């Protein structure tokens, strides 16, 4: 009896891809906090869309404009409970988790405790964010 096994080899194992996306999530959060527009722009697809807590949606340009606003100073931006799942033959990653942000906007303090879902897509040898959704957990 002859047994034939086919093994599919990919450039990177799913766990390696998940770790790469996890690091990019952290890079994105730090770039947002520090208003590093060049890094933010490099991480987002051209058709990026984000839905924020109040239900408004913004394009890449709108998100970049918001992130560059010097009237807002982000003091704390941190993620926790992050879960990364790589799907679609390693071309899509879905990230879920909790997000905490604290700072000042127009010299008034604010603080958010959100849940988020981010969708990353493989572009060449890297990853970029296609969409992001933030919501306030119901208590």
C-alpha positions, 0 to 999 in steps of 0.5 A: 500500500502506497501512502501519499501525503501532501503538505502545504508549505507557507512562508510563515506559520499562522502563529508567526503571522499572528505574532506579526499582526500583534506587534503591528497592533502595538505599533499602531497604538503607540503611533496613535498616542505619539501622533506619528502620522507617517507610521499611521499612514503606512499601516492603513490601507487606502480604503481603510474605514473606522467606526468609533464609539458614537457610530460615526465612520471615518476614512483613512484621511479622516482618521489621520486628520483626527490623529494629528489634532493637537487639541487632543493629547493622549496620555494612556493608550493600551490594549489588553485581552488581545486575540489574533486569528489568521484566516483566509489562507493566511491573508486576513487577520481579525484582532479583538480585544479591550482598549483603554485611552485617557487624555485631554481634548480641548483641555478637558479630561476624557477616558474610554474603556472600549472593545475593538475589532480590527481586520488586517489584510496581507499586502505583499509581505506585510500587513495593513489595517482594512477596518476597525470598529470600537464600541463601549461595552454594555454594563 
